[in-house]
């Protein structure tokens, strides 16, 4: 399949929000997005997770940070630098918040630790409690997993039954991936107290699946199906369907069965092939599934960050979710290495970058200009277009006695139109920048939409 490489045009403007922050508008197909930096004071961010009005971040030297979405203010809530062995791509890695957070205020972390013996050390999974200001009370759940300067996994994902999946790498010791006694080169499944689930493929083992090289992406689709991304050597980065008790073939099989050295193992039928692969490799990283009809180019698509590829890949799955039938490439070389991705409460997208000087790796935010929540759209049917306008706006709504209020990014009221009719065209001559159009009936807010004067 041919990948489509898309080019964008950008318009730079400055909007006051606390301190002045540069923002860029870009066209992705027919959808305009605003790109800004949530925070640029990160030291190799590895995992990002949304929770309420905050973005939680692991930083590889050993910090867990919490960033306020509204202000971009960063607060370090855990400092493990004295415990974490950070070298190469080792350090503080995966993170997951309990699915019932904050009622169950538990945060799960993976990090590597010493001592170092013959260049190897160890990795462990731990649990912390969030007390409202800091992470406290570390509890070891799984320890002594072999670790090295690279290929340590480790993504975490909670399943609907409350068990936790964790990926591990093979640390370039290929045989570990096929050794059922080793926890390396695997997906592991455990309970939140560190015990082995009774319904694991082997009820005496944490191993959920094996034959993995180094998986750094996992997502659960709306259907419940699990997809993972995995690093190949110089060929065959992979997207695969993750299922219990499957063997994904590393190092016997690289990607699809298309090389002569793979003939014998492929003939056994014991190994699970990927649904998609890249050669040469692009260093696949994390995955999300994006749903937003107001952003049709990415709606119902699998979004994946890449490291060596330095791009975002948007993939369309077939109806059975067993194949990638279309692939588009975005932001190639625009932000450097892209490590992780998360979706915010208004369908905005956050990307953790791993390029530049440590301590400056930014968290990028990509916001569709028409970001009104889907529930608001279906319930209130309020829309303003074009979202990137010159001097006129057209208003559509189903409300009665509607008043249109235009405010700037600081909340200052710029214009008010009472009893505005659906389909009415409003003249709005303002300075270039970001504004908000709100529809009000008395004291009730009907809907709100971001607009941009070009």
C-alpha positions in Angstrom: 0.0 0.0 0.0 1.2 3.5 -0.8 1.4 6.0 2.0 0.3 9.6 1.3 2.6 12.3 2.4 0.6 15.5 3.1 1.9 19.0 3.1 0.5 21.8 5.2 0.4 25.6 5.0 0.8 27.5 8.2 -0.1 30.9 9.5 1.7 32.2 12.6 -0.1 34.4 15.0 0.3 35.3 18.7 -2.5 35.0 21.3 -2.3 36.2 24.8 -3.0 33.5 27.4 -1.0 34.3 30.5 2.3 34.8 28.7 2.3 35.2 25.0 2.5 31.8 23.2 3.2 31.3 19.5 0.6 29.2 17.8 0.4 27.9 14.3 -2.6 27.1 12.2 -2.3 24.4 9.6 -4.6 22.7 7.2 -4.9 18.9 7.4 -7.0 18.2 4.4 -10.1 20.4 4.8 -9.7 20.7 8.6 -7.9 23.6 10.2 -6.0 22.8 13.4 -4.2 25.0 15.9 -0.8 23.8 17.0 0.8 25.1 20.1 3.2 23.9 22.9 1.6 22.9 26.2 5.0 22.8 27.9 8.6 22.9 26.7 10.5 22.2 29.9 10.5 18.4 29.7 13.5 16.0 30.0 12.8 13.2 27.6 9.1 12.6 28.2 8.2 8.9 27.7 4.5 8.4 28.7 1.6 10.9 28.7 -1.8 10.2 30.2 -4.9 12.5 30.4 -6.7 12.8 33.7 -9.3 15.5 34.2 -7.7 18.9 33.5 -4.2 17.5 33.7 -1.6 15.7 31.6 0.5 13.2 33.5 4.0 12.7 32.2 6.9 10.3 32.9 10.3 11.8 32.2 13.0 9.3 31.6 15.6 10.6 34.2 13.0 9.7 36.9 10.4 12.4 37.2 6.6 12.1 37.1 5.1 15.5 36.2 1.6 16.8 36.1 0.8 19.6 33.6 -2.3 21.8 33.9 -4.0 21.9 30.5 -5.3 25.4 30.8 -2.0 27.0 31.7 0.7 24.6 30.8 2.1 24.8 34.3 4.3 21.8 35.3 4.4 20.4 38.7 6.9 17.5 39.6 4.9 15.1 41.8 7.5 12.4 42.1 11.3 12.5 41.9 12.9 9.0 41.5 16.2 10.2 40.1 18.1 8.6 43.0 16.4 5.2 42.3 16.1 5.1 38.5 19.0 3.8 36.4 18.7 6.1 33.4 21.0 5.3 30.5 20.4 5.1 26.8 16.7 4.5 26.5 16.4 3.1 30.0 14.9 5.0 32.9 11.4 5.9 34.0 9.1 4.5 31.3 5.5 3.3 31.3 2.7 4.7 33.4 -1.0 3.9 33.8 -3.6 5.4 36.2 -6.1 3.0 37.8 -9.2 2.8 35.6 -11.3 4.0 38.6 -8.9 7.0 39.3 -9.3 9.2 41.3 -11.7 7.1 43.4 -8.9 4.5 43.5 -5.9 6.9 43.5 -3.3 4.4 42.3 -0.6 5.1 39.7 1.4 2.3 38.1 5.0 3.0 36.9 7.8 1.0 35.2 11.4 1.9 35.7 14.9 0.5 35.4 17.2 0.3 38.4 20.7 -0.9 39.4 23.2 -2.3 40.2 24.8 -2.8 36.8 26.5 -6.1 36.1 28.1 -6.8 32.7 26.1 -3.9 31.2 22.8 -5.3 32.4 20.5 -4.2 35.2 16.8 -4.7 36.1 13.3 -3.3 35.5 10.3 -3.3 37.8 6.6 -2.4 37.9 5.5 -0.5 41.0 2.4 1.1 42.4 2.1 4.5 44.0 -0.8 6.3 45.8 -1.8 9.8 44.8 -2.5 12.0 47.9 -3.6 15.1 45.9 -0.2 16.7 45.8 2.3 13.9 45.4 2.8 10.2 44.6 3.6 8.3 47.8 4.1 4.8 49.2 5.8 2.8 46.5 4.7 -0.9 46.4 6.7 -3.3 44.3 4.5 -5.5 42.1 7.0 -7.2 39.7 10.8 -6.9 40.0 14.0 -8.3 38.6 13.0 -8.2 34.9 16.3 -8.0 33.0 17.0 -4.5 31.6 19.6 -2.9 29.3 20.3 0.5 27.7 17.5 -0.2 25.2 14.6 -2.6 24.4 12.9 -2.6 27.8 9.3 -2.1 26.6 7.3 -0.8 28.3 3.7 0.2 27.7 1.0 -0.4 30.3 -2.7 -0.9 29.5 -5.7 -1.8 31.8 -8.1 -4.3 30.4 -11.9 -4.1 31.1 -11.6 -6.8 33.8 -9.2 -4.6 35.8 -6.0 -6.6 35.0 -2.9 -4.8 33.7 -0.9 -5.6 30.6 2.8 -4.6 30.4 5.2 -5.0 27.5 8.8 -6.0 27.9 11.7 -5.9 25.4 14.3 -8.6 24.7 17.3 -6.4 25.5 18.9 -7.7 22.2 19.1 -11.2 23.7 16.9 -12.7 21.1 16.4 -16.1 22.6 14.6 -14.6 25.6 11.5 -13.8 23.5 10.9 -17.5 22.8 11.8 -18.6 26.4 8.5 -19.1 28.4 10.5 -19.0 31.6 11.8 -15.4 30.8 9.7 -12.3 31.3 11.6 -10.5 28.5 10.2 -10.1 25.0 6.7 -10.6 26.3 3.4 -9.0 27.1 2.7 -9.7 30.8 -0.7 -9.7 32.6 -1.1 -9.2 36.3 -3.6 -8.1 39.0 -3.2 -4.7 40.6 -1.8 -6.4 43.7 1.0 -8.0 41.7 -0.5 -11.5 41.7 -1.0 -13.7 38.6 -4.6 -13.8 37.2 -6.0 -17.3 37.5 -7.1 -17.2 33.8 -3.7 -16.4 32.4 -2.6 -18.8 29.6 -0.4 -20.5 32.3 -2.0 -19.7 35.7 1.5 -19.9 37.3 3.1 -17.4 34.9 2.7 -13.6 34.2 3.2 -14.3 30.4 0.3 -13.3 28.3 2.0 -13.5 24.9 5.5 -14.1 23.7 7.8 -13.7 20.7 8.0 -9.9 20.9 11.1 -7.8 20.1 10.2 -4.4 21.7 6.6 -3.2 21.8 6.1 0.4 22.6 2.5 0.9 21.6 -0.8 -0.6 22.6 -4.4 0.5 22.2 -7.8 -1.0 22.8 -10.2 -0.3 19.9 -13.9 0.5 20.6 -14.7 -3.1 19.5 -12.5 -4.3 22.3 -9.7 -5.6 20.0 -6.2 -4.9 21.1 -3.6 -3.6 18.7 0.1 -3.3 19.4 3.1 -1.6 17.6 6.5 -3.3 17.7 10.0 -2.4 16.6 11.7 -4.5 13.9 15.4 -4.7 13.4 16.1 -2.7 10.1 13.0 -4.2 8.5 9.5 -5.1 9.5 8.2 -2.6 12.1 4.8 -4.1 12.9 1.2 -3.6 13.8 -0.4 -6.7 15.3 -3.6 -7.9 17.0 -2.7 -8.9 20.5 -4.3 -12.0 21.8 -3.6 -14.2 24.8 -1.3 -17.2 24.4 -0.2 -16.1 20.9 3.5 -16.3 19.8 4.5 -13.4 17.5 7.6 -15.0 16.2 10.6 -13.0 17.1 13.4 -13.8 16.3 12.3 -16.6 14.1 10.0 -14.5 11.9 10.5 -10.8 11.0 7.1 -9.3 10.0 5.3 -11.3 7.3 6.5 -14.7 6.1 8.4 -13.4 3.0 12.0 -14.4 3.6 13.6 -17.8 3.0 14.9 -18.1 6.6 11.3 -17.8 7.8 10.0 -20.8 5.7 10.4 -23.5 8.3 8.9 -21.6 11.3 6.1 -20.2 9.2 5.2 -23.7 8.0 4.4 -24.7 11.5 1.5 -22.3 11.8 2.5 -21.6 15.4 3.2 -17.9 15.0 0.9 -14.9 14.6 1.7 -12.6 11.7 1.2 -8.8 11.9 -1.6 -7.0 10.1 0.8 -4.3 8.7 4.6 -3.8 8.5 7.1 -1.1 7.4 10.4 -1.7 5.7 12.6 0.1 6.2 11.7 0.6 9.8 10.3 3.9 11.1 10.6 3.1 14.9 6.9 2.7 15.7 5.9 4.0 19.1 2.5 4.6 20.8 -1.0 4.3 19.4 -4.4 5.9 20.0 -7.7 5.4 18.2 -9.2 8.8 17.3 -13.0 9.5 16.9 -14.2 12.9 15.9 -16.5 13.5 13.0 -15.6 17.2 13.0 -12.1 16.1 12.0 -12.8 13.7 9.1 -9.2 13.2 8.0 -8.4 11.5 11.3 -11.9 10.3 12.4 -12.0 6.6 13.1 -8.3 6.2 12.4 -5.4 4.7 14.3 -2.8 7.3 15.0 0.8 6.3 15.7 3.8 8.3 16.7 7.2 7.3 15.3 10.8 8.0 16.4 13.2 7.4 13.5 10.4 8.2 11.1 9.8 11.5 12.9 6.1 11.6 11.8 2.6 10.8 12.7 0.9 8.0 10.8 -2.9 7.9 10.5 -4.2 4.5 9.5 -7.6 3.3 8.3 -8.5 -0.2 9.3 -10.8 -2.5 7.3 -14.3 -3.3 8.7 -13.0 -6.5 10.4 -10.0 -4.6 11.9 -7.6 -7.1 10.5 -5.8 -5.0 7.9 -4.6 -1.4 7.3 -6.3 -0.3 4.1 -5.1 3.3 4.0 -2.1 5.2 5.5 -1.4 8.9 5.6 1.7 10.6 7.0 1.7 14.0 8.8 4.2 16.4 10.4 7.2 14.6 8.9 10.4 16.1 10.4 8.3 19.0 11.8 8.6 18.2 15.5 11.4 15.6 15.5 11.1 12.2 17.2 7.5 11.6 18.4 7.4 9.3 21.4 3.8 9.2 22.8 0.3 10.4 22.0 -2.9 11.1 24.0 -6.3 12.5 23.3 -7.7 15.3 25.4 -11.3 16.1 26.6 -12.1 18.3 23.6 -10.6 15.9 21.0 -7.4 17.8 21.0 -4.3 15.7 20.6 -1.1 15.8 22.7 2.3 14.5 21.4 5.4 14.0 23.5 8.5 14.7 21.5 12.0 13.3 22.1 14.1 15.7 20.0 16.2 18.7 21.0 18.2 19.5 24.1 17.1 17.5 27.2 15.0 19.8 29.4 13.4 21.4 26.4 11.5 18.5 24.8 8.1 20.0 24.1 4.6 18.5 24.6 2.8 19.6 21.4 -1.0 20.2 21.4 -3.0 19.9 18.1 -6.5 21.3 18.4 -9.1 21.1 15.6 -10.4 24.7 15.3 -14.0 23.4 15.5 -13.5 21.5 18.8 -17.0 21.7 20.1 -17.7 18.5 22.0 -19.7 15.8 20.1 -22.4 15.7 22.7 -22.8 19.4 22.5 -23.1 19.3 18.7 -25.8 16.5 18.7 -27.8 18.0 21.6 -27.7 21.7 20.7 -26.8 21.8 17.0 -24.9 25.0 17.1 -22.2 25.7 14.6 -20.3 28.7 13.3 -18.4 28.7 10.0 -16.0 29.2 8.5 -13.9 28.5 11.7 -11.0 30.4 10.1 -12.8 33.6 8.9 -12.0 36.9 7.3 -14.8 39.3 8.1 -18.0 37.3 8.1 -19.4 34.4 10.1 -22.5 32.3 9.4 -24.5 31.0 12.4 -26.5 27.8 12.5 -28.5 26.6 15.5 -31.9 25.3 16.7 -32.3 27.4 19.8 -34.9 30.0 20.5 -34.2 33.5 21.7 -30.6 33.0 20.9 -27.9 35.6 21.7 -24.5 35.3 20.0 -21.5 36.5 22.1 -18.0 36.8 20.7 -15.1 36.9 23.2 -11.4 37.1 22.8 -9.0 34.4 24.3 -9.0 36.3 27.6 -12.8 36.3 27.9 -13.3 40.0 27.0 -16.6 40.5 25.2 -16.0 41.8 21.6 -19.5 41.6 20.1 -23.1 40.7 21.0 -25.9 39.9 18.7 -29.4 39.3 20.2 -32.1 37.1 18.7 -29.7 35.9 16.0 -31.4 33.7 13.5 -30.2 30.4 12.1 -28.4 31.0 8.8 -27.7 34.7 9.7 -24.4 36.2 8.5 -22.6 38.3 11.1 -20.0 40.9 10.3 -17.0 40.6 12.6 -14.1 42.9 12.0 -11.4 42.1 14.6 -7.6 41.8 14.8 -6.1 38.4 13.8 -6.2 35.9 16.6 -8.2 33.3 18.5 -11.8 34.1 19.6 -14.8 32.2 20.9 -18.4 32.3 19.7 -20.9 31.4 22.4 -24.7 30.9 21.9 -26.7 31.8 25.0 -30.4 31.6 25.8 -30.9 33.7 28.9 -28.4 32.4 31.4 -28.0 29.0 29.6 -25.0 28.3 27.5 -26.2 26.5 24.4 -22.8 26.0 22.7 -19.3 27.3 22.3 -16.9 27.2 19.4 -13.4 28.4 18.8 -12.9 30.6 15.7 -9.8 32.2 14.2 -9.5 35.5 12.5 -6.8 35.2 9.8 
